[in-house]
Amino acid sequence: MLTAVQRAAASLWKATWRKKHLDDGPSELARVLGLLDLTALGVGSTMGLGVYVLAGSVSRLQAGPAVVVSFLIAAVASVFAGLCYAEFAARVPKAGSAYVYAYVAVGEAIAFIIGWTLILEYAIGTASMSRAVSSYVDNLVGQRMSTFLNGTVHMDMPFMAEYADFFSLFIVVIITLLLAFGVKESSYVNMLFTFVNLVTVATAFVTSSIYAKPENWSLSPEQIPADLRDKAGTGGFMPFGFKGVIQGAATCFFGFVGFDCIATTSEETKNPRRNIPLAIVLSLIIICTAYCGVATSLTLMWPYYDQDVDAPFTYAFDQLGLTAVRWVVTVGAVFALATNLLGCMFPLPRILYSMSTDGILFRFLGNVNSRTHTPVISTLLSGALAGIMALLFDLTQLIEMLSIGTLLAYSIVALCVLVLRYTAHVEPAKPDKTTDLDSEPGFSVKSICAGISRAPRALVNWERSSVPTATSTGAAGILVAAFGALSLALCVLLSRAGSTLYSDPAPWTAPLLSLGVPLVVVLLLLCLQPQASVSHLSFAVPCLPVIPALSVFLNTYLMMELRGETWVRFAVWMIIGLVVYFSYSVRHSGERTCNRPTSNGVNGVNGHAPAVGDSNTTYKHAEGLTHL
């Protein structure tokens, strides 16, 4: 009995770490998106919250005029994540974004966790943006809509919104139908809305620059109204100190969330290995420039201590008597948030499509309509999930979980880049051929054992290998795992220290050094390990392993700053997901069939046996992505 249990456990363990083998067969999705479409999608799905909300709220509550610096720091963190996404997009031209990246590099279980997380994240993002659009429209009509709905469909229930927002549901339905109708049609609407958004941002920037007053960046405490001095800091450019700038950067970071939706369009993009990396980099440059410019002009136009936290430009233009500009900006904000809504909704059906075609979600979700060439069932289900959330929950409740999944996905992608860069690759051996340990590709158990058995020589690359071997791959795996564990411990410590780290750093110095010094040592040892060639890639992350490592650390730190309630809700969602995975996905995964021995004794990978539902598919080893 024990042997049977052991075999079952070993089989389950192996199943959870099996990797995706990419196929080169034609996609059912239509390849219609070019570089301009993708850049507009990235800008449209990202640029909105930072311009119309964060610039005012962060300047008033956290950073003052130094909100510009906060946006720059947040932009650097976002660029680190964006560069990792860009390299993976160059390697893996498949729909699914971080889910596919993790499936290829790490394994099925981690990929499912990321995909399941992204489902919730994009659904919440869609619902929250529809609520934000509803709120702006409600402001335009003098709160009449909310008053009517509150009196008609009032909900007196805990953990629910004050009233059922049917207008938010209507908005989600319209966006869902638009996405189901066709990708190119959706792209046209997105480009139109993005153009309106850019015109609105330019209008706000130019107008506020005309009314700019440099003295608003150097206000003394005496110039601040007496009733606001307690909450306005010390005045000047950095009234809340460097601590406020860092806290503001953590908040501003979420204004950059959304560019990763570009990576979900790989199977609908012309020349994805070139266009997707370029679109990610271009969209981040445009967004960073817009955010920093808007934050500069806003804080120069109106004092930071009197900014409105919900609609800063609308309030400031009102105070200056610029009614016409106020209306232009407010209407433009509605279009901007609608574009954000389209960008949040767009990736969700693609995630469902990718997971279902892999067999780890129900396969009917992967059906593609022959006329529209879109996953209609996945799109409608996505709209239903987001619409119900928008109907029943208010904006505050929705945004509490908006960030955790995105940050986790960013971290996994950065780790995956490290995994592939340090992974040895050889052509897969025939079943009857014995392979040497140093020619076995991937972060396998044998390679990890080799790294351990040959430490410390392997950890410092004593043989000075110029290309990865199984030994160096194992050593790199140990170092990457150590870096992740030390980063998590250090980020927990920094989170626990909080503001006392700035006011009284002495008690925290020794604990920080005990974690920080080993972290730097591990990173330096990782620099000594040989890397796989990337000369064949259209884009590769520079300064490896520093940039992916910094991305992991920054994302982990931001996750540690989230509230406990967010982690509890996230844990509940993940428990549901694990039930789905172990009850359905493990048995129905296409990779399970792909790796089964065929009638001629050759397994599905080496013998090119097709996965379930595929008839003419040729697979490539996941470990061989360094040669894609």
C-alpha positions in Angstrom: 0.0 0.0 0.0 2.8 2.4 0.9 4.5 1.8 -2.5 1.2 2.6 -4.3 0.8 5.8 -2.3 4.4 6.7 -2.9 4.0 6.2 -6.7 0.8 8.3 -6.7 2.6 11.1 -4.8 5.6 10.9 -7.2 3.3 11.0 -10.2 1.4 14.0 -8.9 4.6 15.8 -8.0 5.9 15.2 -11.5 2.6 16.3 -13.1 2.6 19.7 -11.2 6.1 20.5 -12.6 5.7 19.4 -16.2 6.4 22.2 -18.7 4.6 23.4 -21.7 5.9 22.3 -25.1 5.2 25.0 -27.7 3.7 24.1 -31.0 4.4 25.8 -34.3 0.9 25.1 -35.8 -1.3 27.9 -37.0 -3.4 29.7 -34.5 -7.2 30.0 -34.8 -7.0 33.6 -33.8 -6.6 36.3 -36.5 -3.2 38.0 -36.7 -4.4 41.6 -37.3 -2.6 43.7 -34.8 0.4 45.8 -35.7 2.9 47.9 -33.7 0.5 51.0 -33.6 -2.4 48.8 -32.4 -0.3 47.3 -29.6 1.2 50.6 -28.5 -2.3 52.1 -28.4 -3.6 49.2 -26.4 -0.8 49.5 -23.9 -1.2 53.2 -23.5 -5.0 53.1 -23.4 -5.1 50.3 -20.8 -2.6 52.0 -18.6 -2.9 55.8 -18.8 -5.9 57.0 -16.9 -5.6 56.3 -13.2 -2.3 58.1 -12.8 -3.4 61.2 -14.7 -6.9 61.7 -13.4 -6.6 60.4 -9.8 -3.1 59.5 -8.5 -1.4 62.8 -9.4 -3.6 64.7 -7.1 -4.1 62.2 -4.3 -0.4 61.3 -3.9 0.7 65.0 -4.0 -1.7 65.9 -1.3 -1.4 62.9 1.0 2.1 61.5 0.5 4.7 63.3 -1.5 3.7 66.9 -2.2 5.3 68.4 -5.4 7.8 65.5 -5.2 5.0 63.3 -6.7 7.1 63.8 -9.9 9.9 61.9 -8.3 7.5 59.2 -7.0 6.2 58.7 -10.6 9.8 58.4 -11.8 10.6 55.7 -9.2 7.4 53.9 -10.0 8.3 54.1 -13.7 11.7 52.5 -13.1 10.1 49.6 -11.3 7.6 49.2 -14.1 10.3 49.4 -16.8 12.1 46.5 -15.0 9.0 44.4 -15.2 8.3 45.6 -18.8 11.8 44.5 -19.9 11.2 41.0 -18.5 7.9 40.8 -20.3 9.5 42.1 -23.5 12.1 39.3 -23.5 9.5 36.6 -22.9 7.3 38.0 -25.6 10.3 37.7 -27.9 10.8 34.0 -26.8 7.2 32.9 -26.5 4.8 34.2 -29.2 1.7 32.7 -27.6 -1.5 34.1 -26.1 -1.6 33.9 -22.3 1.0 36.4 -21.1 2.6 35.5 -17.7 0.6 32.2 -17.5 2.3 30.8 -20.7 5.7 32.2 -19.6 5.5 30.4 -16.2 4.2 27.2 -17.9 7.2 27.2 -20.3 9.9 28.0 -17.8 8.8 26.8 -14.4 6.0 24.3 -14.6 2.3 23.6 -14.7 1.3 24.2 -11.1 2.9 27.6 -10.9 1.5 28.5 -14.3 -2.0 27.6 -13.1 -1.6 29.7 -10.0 -0.6 32.7 -12.2 -3.4 32.1 -14.7 -6.0 31.7 -11.9 -4.6 34.9 -10.3 -4.8 36.9 -13.5 -8.4 35.8 -14.1 -9.4 37.4 -10.8 -7.2 40.4 -11.4 -8.5 41.3 -14.8 -12.1 40.7 -13.7 -11.6 43.0 -10.8 -9.8 45.6 -12.9 -12.7 45.5 -15.4 -15.3 45.9 -12.7 -13.5 48.7 -10.9 -13.0 50.7 -14.1 -16.7 50.3 -15.0 -17.5 51.6 -11.5 -15.1 54.6 -12.1 -16.7 55.4 -15.4 -20.1 55.3 -13.8 -18.9 57.6 -11.1 -17.6 60.2 -13.6 -20.8 60.1 -15.6 -22.8 60.4 -12.4 -20.8 63.6 -11.6 -21.5 65.0 -15.0 -25.3 64.6 -14.4 -25.3 66.1 -10.9 -25.5 62.8 -8.9 -29.0 62.1 -10.3 -28.1 58.5 -11.4 -26.8 57.4 -8.0 -29.7 59.1 -6.2 -32.2 57.2 -8.4 -30.4 53.8 -8.1 -30.0 54.2 -4.4 -33.6 54.8 -3.9 -34.7 52.1 -6.3 -32.3 49.2 -5.8 -30.7 49.9 -2.4 -28.8 47.0 -0.9 -28.6 46.9 2.9 -26.1 44.0 3.0 -22.6 43.7 4.5 -19.7 43.5 2.1 -21.9 44.8 -0.7 -22.2 48.1 -2.4 -24.8 50.7 -1.2 -26.8 50.1 -4.3 -26.8 47.9 -7.4 -25.0 49.9 -10.1 -26.9 48.8 -13.3 -25.1 51.4 -15.3 -21.8 49.8 -14.5 -23.2 46.5 -15.6 -24.4 48.1 -18.9 -20.9 49.4 -19.6 -19.4 46.0 -19.1 -22.0 44.4 -21.4 -21.2 47.0 -24.2 -17.4 46.3 -23.9 -18.0 42.6 -23.8 -20.1 42.7 -27.0 -17.5 44.9 -28.7 -14.6 42.5 -27.8 -16.7 39.5 -29.0 -17.5 41.2 -32.3 -13.8 41.2 -33.4 -10.3 42.1 -32.4 -9.7 44.6 -35.2 -13.0 46.4 -34.5 -12.1 46.6 -30.8 -8.6 47.9 -31.7 -10.2 50.8 -33.8 -12.4 51.8 -30.9 -9.4 51.6 -28.5 -7.2 53.8 -30.8 -10.0 56.4 -31.0 -10.5 56.5 -27.2 -6.7 56.6 -26.7 -6.4 59.5 -29.1 -9.1 61.4 -27.2 -7.3 60.5 -24.0 -4.0 61.9 -25.3 -5.7 65.1 -26.5 -7.3 65.5 -23.0 -4.0 64.9 -21.3 -2.4 67.5 -23.6 -5.2 70.0 -22.9 -4.8 69.6 -19.2 -1.0 69.8 -19.4 -0.9 72.9 -21.6 -3.7 74.8 -19.7 -2.1 74.0 -16.3 1.3 75.0 -17.6 -0.1 78.4 -18.6 -1.3 79.0 -15.0 1.8 77.5 -13.4 3.3 79.3 -10.4 6.9 78.2 -9.5 6.3 79.3 -5.9 3.9 76.4 -5.4 7.0 74.1 -5.2 8.6 76.2 -2.4 5.8 77.0 -0.1 6.8 77.8 3.5 4.7 76.4 6.4 3.4 79.9 7.1 1.9 80.1 3.6 -0.3 77.0 4.3 -3.7 77.7 5.8 -3.8 77.0 9.5 -6.5 74.4 9.4 -4.4 72.3 6.9 -0.9 72.6 8.4 -1.3 69.4 10.5 -1.8 67.3 7.4 0.4 69.3 4.9 3.9 68.4 6.2 6.7 71.0 6.2 6.1 72.7 2.9 8.6 73.0 0.1 9.2 70.5 -2.7 9.3 67.4 -0.4 7.0 68.3 2.5 6.6 64.7 3.7 10.3 63.8 3.4 11.9 61.0 1.5 9.7 58.5 3.2 6.6 60.2 1.7 8.3 60.0 -1.8 8.8 56.2 -1.4 5.3 55.7 -0.1 4.0 57.8 -3.0 6.0 55.7 -5.4 4.3 52.5 -4.1 1.0 54.1 -4.8 2.0 55.5 -8.2 3.2 52.1 -9.3 -0.3 51.0 -9.7 -0.9 53.7 -12.3 1.5 51.8 -14.6 -0.3 48.5 -14.2 -1.9 47.4 -17.5 0.9 47.4 -20.1 1.2 43.7 -19.6 -2.1 43.2 -21.6 0.1 43.7 -24.7 1.7 40.3 -24.0 -1.6 38.5 -24.1 -2.1 39.3 -27.8 0.8 37.2 -29.2 -1.4 35.0 -31.4 -3.3 38.0 -32.8 -0.2 40.1 -33.6 1.8 40.4 -36.8 5.4 39.5 -36.1 4.9 39.2 -32.3 8.6 38.6 -31.6 9.4 42.1 -32.8 6.2 44.1 -32.3 5.3 43.1 -28.7 8.7 44.0 -27.1 8.7 47.3 -29.0 5.1 48.1 -28.1 5.8 47.4 -24.4 8.8 49.7 -24.3 7.1 52.4 -26.4 4.0 52.4 -24.3 6.0 52.7 -21.0 7.9 55.6 -22.4 4.8 57.4 -23.4 3.0 56.7 -20.1 6.0 57.8 -18.0 6.4 61.0 -20.0 2.7 61.8 -19.6 2.5 61.1 -15.9 5.6 63.1 -15.0 4.5 66.0 -17.2 1.0 66.1 -15.8 2.2 65.8 -12.2 4.6 68.7 -12.8 2.0 71.0 -14.3 -0.7 70.1 -11.8 1.4 70.8 -8.7 2.7 74.0 -10.2 -0.8 75.2 -11.1 -2.4 74.5 -7.7 -0.9 74.1 -4.2 -0.3 70.4 -3.2 -2.1 70.8 0.1 -5.4 71.7 -1.6 -5.5 69.1 -4.3 -8.7 67.1 -4.7 -8.0 63.4 -4.2 -10.7 62.1 -6.5 -10.7 64.5 -9.5 -7.7 66.9 -9.1 -7.9 68.6 -12.5 -11.6 69.1 -12.4 -11.3 70.7 -9.0 -8.3 72.9 -9.9 -9.9 74.2 -13.1 -13.1 74.9 -11.1 -11.1 77.0 -8.6 -9.5 78.9 -11.4 -12.9 79.6 -13.1 -12.0 77.6 -16.2 -15.4 76.0 -16.7 -14.9 75.1 -20.4 -11.6 73.4 -19.7 -13.1 71.6 -16.7 -15.8 70.0 -19.0 -13.3 69.0 -21.7 -11.1 67.3 -19.1 -14.0 65.6 -17.3 -15.5 64.2 -20.6 -12.0 63.2 -21.7 -11.5 61.4 -18.3 -14.6 59.3 -19.1 -13.1 58.3 -22.4 -9.8 57.6 -20.7 -11.3 55.3 -18.1 -13.4 53.6 -20.8 -10.1 52.9 -22.6 -8.7 51.5 -19.4 -11.8 49.4 -19.1 -11.3 48.0 -22.6 -7.7 47.3 -21.8 -8.6 45.5 -18.6 -11.3 43.4 -20.3 -9.2 42.5 -23.4 -6.7 40.1 -21.8 -9.2 38.1 -19.7 -10.7 36.0 -22.5 -7.2 35.4 -23.9 -6.1 33.9 -20.5 -9.2 31.7 -20.4 -8.6 30.7 -24.0 -5.0 29.8 -23.4 -5.7 27.8 -20.3 -8.6 25.9 -21.9 -6.6 25.0 -25.0 -3.9 23.6 -22.7 -6.6 21.5 -21.0 -6.2 22.9 -17.5 -9.5 24.7 -17.7 -12.7 23.4 -19.5 -11.9 23.0 -23.2 -15.2 24.6 -24.4 -13.7 27.9 -23.2 -11.2 27.7 -26.0 -13.7 27.5 -28.9 -13.0 30.3 -31.4 -15.9 31.7 -33.5 -15.3 31.1 -37.2 -16.6 34.5 -38.3 -15.1 36.8 -35.6 -12.0 34.8 -34.9 -12.4 35.5 -31.2 -13.0 33.2 -28.2 -16.6 34.2 -27.9 -17.6 31.9 -25.0 -14.6 33.0 -23.0 -15.4 36.7 -23.7 -19.0 36.3 -22.7 -18.0 34.5 -19.5 -15.5 37.1 -18.7 -18.1 39.8 -19.2 -20.5 38.0 -16.9 -17.9 37.7 -14.1 -16.8 41.3 -14.3 -20.4 42.5 -14.7 -21.6 40.8 -11.6 -18.7 42.2 -9.6 -19.4 45.7 -11.0 -23.1 45.4 -10.1 -22.7 44.3 -6.5 -19.4 45.8 -5.2 -18.3 49.4 -4.9 -15.0 50.8 -6.1 -13.2 50.7 -2.7 -14.0 47.0 -2.2 -12.9 46.2 -5.8 -9.5 47.9 -5.8 -8.4 46.2 -2.6 -7.4 43.1 -4.6 -6.4 44.9 -7.8 -2.7 44.8 -7.3 -1.6 41.6 -5.6 -2.1 39.3 -8.7 -0.3 41.8 -11.0 2.7 42.1 -8.7 2.9 38.3 -8.3 2.7 37.9 -12.1 5.5 40.4 -12.5 7.7 38.6 -10.0 7.1 35.2 -11.6 8.0 36.6 -15.1 11.2 38.1 -13.8 12.1 34.7 -12.1 11.3 32.9 -15.4 13.7 35.1 -17.3 16.5 34.2 -14.8 15.5 30.5 -15.1 15.8 30.5 -18.9 19.0 32.5 -19.1 20.8 30.1 -16.9 19.3 26.9 -18.3 21.4 24.4 -20.2 20.0 23.3 -23.5 20.7 20.3 -25.7 18.6 18.5 -28.3 16.4 16.0 -26.6 17.9 12.5 -26.5 16.3 9.5 -28.0 14.5 7.2 -25.5 17.1 4.4 -25.8 20.1 6.7 -25.3 21.6 7.4 -21.9 22.4 11.1 -21.4 25.3 12.4 -19.4 24.4 14.5 -16.3 26.0 17.7 -17.8 24.0 17.4 -21.0 20.6 17.2 -19.3 18.7 20.4 -19.9 16.5 22.4 -17.5 16.2 22.9 -13.8 15.8 19.2 -13.1 16.2 17.3 -9.9 19.5 15.9 -11.2 20.8 19.3 -12.1 19.9 20.7 -8.6 21.6 17.7 -7.0 24.6 18.2 -9.2 24.8 21.8 -8.1 24.6 20.8 -4.4 27.1 17.9 -4.7 29.7 20.1 -6.4 29.3 23.2 -4.3 31.0 25.5 -3.5 32.9 25.0 -6.8 29.7 25.1 -8.8 28.4 28.2 -7.0 31.5 30.3 -8.1 31.7 28.6 -11.5 35.2 27.3 -10.7 35.6 25.7 -14.1 34.7 29.1 -15.7 32.2 27.5 -18.1 31.1 29.9 -20.9 27.9 28.0 -21.6 25.4 26.6 -19.2 25.7 22.9 -18.1 23.5 20.9 -15.9 25.9 21.6 -13.0 25.8 25.4 -13.6 22.1 25.2 -14.1 21.6 23.5 -10.8 23.9 26.0 -9.1 22.0 28.9 -10.6 18.7 27.3 -9.5 20.0 27.2 -5.9 21.1 30.8 -6.1 17.8 32.0 -7.6 15.9 30.2 -4.9 18.1 31.7 -2.2 17.7 35.1 -3.7 13.9 34.7 -3.7 13.9 33.6 0.0 16.2 36.3 1.1 14.2 39.0 -0.8 11.0 37.8 0.8 12.5 37.9 4.3 14.1 41.3 3.8 10.8 42.7 2.4 8.9 41.4 5.4 11.4 43.0 7.7 11.2 46.3 5.8 7.4 46.2 6.0 7.5 45.4 9.7 9.9 48.3 10.3 7.6 50.7 8.6 8.1 54.4 9.4 10.3 53.6 12.4 13.1 52.7 10.0 13.4 56.4 9.1 12.9 57.9 12.6 14.9 55.3 14.6 17.0 53.1 12.3 19.5 51.8 15.0 17.4 48.7 16.1 16.9 47.7 12.5 20.5 48.0 11.3 21.7 44.6 12.3 18.7 42.6 11.0 18.8 44.5 7.7 22.5 43.8 7.3 22.1 40.1 8.2 19.7 39.8 5.2 21.0 42.4 2.9 24.6 41.3 2.8 23.8 37.7 1.9 21.4 39.0 -0.7 24.1 41.0 -2.4 26.5 38.0 -2.2 24.0 35.7 -3.8 23.4 38.2 -6.6 27.2 38.5 -7.2 27.5 34.7 -7.3 24.7 34.5 -9.8 26.6 37.0 -12.0 29.4 34.4 -12.2 27.2 31.7 -13.7 27.3 31.2 -17.5 24.4 32.4 -19.5 22.7 31.0 -22.5 23.1 32.9 -25.8 20.5 35.5 -26.6 21.9 36.7 -29.9 19.0 35.2 -31.8 16.4 37.1 -29.8 14.8 40.3 -31.1 15.0 41.6 -27.5 16.8 40.5 -24.3 16.9 42.0 -20.9 20.1 43.9 -20.4 22.2 43.9 -17.2 21.2 40.4 -16.2 20.7 39.3 -13.4 20.4 42.7 -11.9 17.3 44.0 -13.6 15.2 40.9 -13.1 16.4 40.6 -9.5 15.5 44.3 -8.8 12.1 43.6 -10.3 11.5 40.7 -8.0 12.6 42.6 -4.9 10.5 45.7 -5.7 7.4 43.7 -6.5 7.8 41.6 -3.4 8.2 44.7 -1.3 5.1 46.3 -2.7 3.1 43.1 -2.1 4.2 43.1 1.6 2.8 46.6 1.9 -0.7 45.3 1.0 -3.3 45.0 3.8 -4.0 41.7 5.6 -7.6 41.6 4.3 -6.3 41.5 0.8 -4.1 38.5 1.5 -7.1 36.7 3.1 -9.4 37.3 0.1 -6.6 36.3 -2.2 -6.0 33.1 -0.2 -9.7 32.1 -0.5 -9.6 32.6 -4.3 -6.4 30.5 -4.5 -8.0 27.7 -2.4 -10.8 27.5 -4.9 -8.3 27.4 -7.8 -6.3 24.6 -6.2 -9.4 22.5 -5.9 -10.1 23.1 -9.6 -6.5 22.2 -10.5 -6.2 19.0 -8.5 -9.7 17.8 -9.3 -9.7 18.6 -13.0 -6.6 20.2 -14.5 -4.1 17.5 -13.5 -6.1 14.8 -15.3 -7.1 16.8 -18.4 -3.9 18.7 -19.1 -2.7 18.5 -22.7 0.9 18.0 -21.5 -0.2 14.8 -19.7 -1.2 13.3 -23.0 1.9 14.8 -24.7 4.2 13.1 -22.3 2.5 9.6 -22.4 4.4 6.8 -24.2 2.9 6.1 -27.6 2.4 2.8 -29.2 5.9 2.7 -30.6 7.4 3.3 -27.1 8.3 6.9 -27.7 6.9 9.6 -25.5 4.8 12.4 -26.8 7.6 15.0 -26.7 10.4 13.1 -28.3 8.1 11.3 -30.7 6.2 14.5 -31.5 2.9 12.9 -30.5 0.1 15.5 -30.5 -1.7 16.7 -27.4 -5.4 16.2 -26.9 -7.4 18.0 -29.5 -4.4 18.7 -31.8 -3.9 16.7 -34.9 -0.9 18.3 -36.7 1.3 19.7 -34.0 5.1 19.6 -33.6 6.4 20.4 -30.2 9.6 22.0 -29.0 11.2 21.4 -25.7 10.4 24.2 -23.2 14.0 24.1 -22.1 14.9 24.8 -25.8 13.4 28.2 -25.7 16.8 29.7 -25.6 17.0 28.7 -29.3 13.6 30.0 -30.4 
